[in-house]
Amino acid sequence: IAAFVNSMRALRHLAGHEKAVQQELALLVIAIPVAWVIARDATDYALLVGSILFLLLVEVLNTGIEAACNAVSREFHKDIQIAKDCGSLAVLIAIVMVAGTWGLIGFAWLAGT
């Protein structure tokens, strides 16, 4: 129960203060019904919604990395820059995964296959 309470506290904080998380939560809310329409089966639906949940997961971890780095030092350090850049790269990779998943399944839906 304590872990759930901690998780909800983090979600409330991120939803209230992190623009990227706010955008991804909005995307998730839109994606849930849209995925229902374009998914050919349960696997497609899981991939469509799951890809956005994965993006949100990576964004949460990236925000955690940034918060930890900022707690250590707000001054420039090459190692902190690398850590933050790696978190940013992880988000970019997740975005590419979302775009690819939605693109492939959306194309199949448009093609009627």
Secondary structure, DSSP 8 states (H G I E B T S, - for coil): -HHHHHHHHHHHHHHHH-HHHHHHHHHHHHHHHHHHHH-SSHHHHHHHHHHHHHHHHHHHHHHHHHHHHHHH-SS--HHHHHHHHHHHHHHHHHHHHHHHHHHHHHHHHHHT-
